[in-house]
Amino acid sequence: MHKTLLGIVAVATATAGQAAVEIDFNTVTGNLGTSETYTSGSLSVTAYGYDDENVSTDLYGKSDGGDEEGLGLATDPSGQNEIYYAGDGFDTVPFISLDVSALLGQVSGAQVFFGSTTAGEVWYILGSDDAGLLGDILDSGTSEGAWIDLLNWGDYDYYQFVSGGTQLNGQVTTGNVLLGGISLTQSVPEPGTWGMMLLGFGAIGFAFRRRSATSLPQAA
């Protein structure tokens, strides 16, 4: 019976799968104030807007079609309401902060994607333990619409998203990006796992009944 039970546990462990929950950041549009919470089922993530470290500003939800969909900042001086490069050599760094602290016990990993980088704008992802501070640079790139892992998952309560402007001939010029959405990975049993577990429990019951029957004293 012990071997049967161990077999069920092994099957359940081996067949556990991954379920992804995707949250788009274009579902609420316009000026959102300094924070906005996005929820799917039991999972929630809260975004905060900053014009610089510890300088709060309003978020902006954008849904203009194509790659012009996602979360930006209402104070973008270009009027495009995106995460913008301030143009002062990073003396000032506008950014969006995502609070993932409530997800760390429920989610095994996360990915994000960016929009509005068709002109070659650079984005940066940083990790921090404070919503208003930039923290450690974890990743950068120019990709658009592709899922990007949030590195060092579990080490940070916040991930910060920055525009690096457009880099041409070694010079950084204006440029802005949008944070499009987040994908959260949960570990859950696959449907086949439940079936195997039910079969296993049935086998345990059968083995137990058989053992009980064979151990009864025989009539004289």
Helices and strands as residue ranges (DSSP letters): H 2-14, E 16-24, E 30-33, E 35-40, E 43-52, E 55-57, E 59-63, E 69-73, E 83-84, E 95-99, G 101-103, E 109-115, E 121-128, E 136-141, E 148-149, E 158-168, E 171-173, E 176-189, H 191-214
